[in-house]
Amino acid sequence: MEVFFKNLTSDETSIEKLVEDLAMLANDVEDLVRVSGAGLGEESRRELMTALERVKMRCESLKAHAMAGARATDRVIRRYPYPSLGIAIGAGLVLGALLCRRRRP
């Protein structure tokens, strides 16, 4: 994905990083199952491997959906910059008003 404003995004909290970490965790668990799988039955090992494959597929699906959403959002904001800014400011004002109203006794 192309990011034009580097200061508006954080490399540490990106969806890509999260999916990458989840995939790495799934690979580590898979390695652990293979190494320590001698104590497991064949059926249990197969179930674990199947679950790990599902996790990996969901990680990829999550990444694809997140990237598609980010691209769509980017296109809309670039096409309608001022209305997008107005909506963001309006939503912030409404949210702020709701939060302030809750704090009053």
URLINGI-V332831 format. One line per field, one symbol per residue. ss: DSSP state (@ for helix, = for strand, . for the rest). burial: # if it has 9 or more other ideal C-beta (glycine too) atoms within 8 Angstrom, else .. A space follows every 50 residues. Layout:
BEGIN
ss->???
burial->???
END
This chain:
BEGIN
ss->.....@@@..@@@.@@@@@@@@@@@@@@@@@@@@@@@@@..@@@@@@@@@ @@@@@@@@@@@@@@@@@@@@@@@@@@@@@.@@@@@@@@@@@@@@@@@@@@ @@@..
burial->.............######..##..#..##..#......#....#..##. .#..##..##.##..##..##..#.##......#................ .....
END
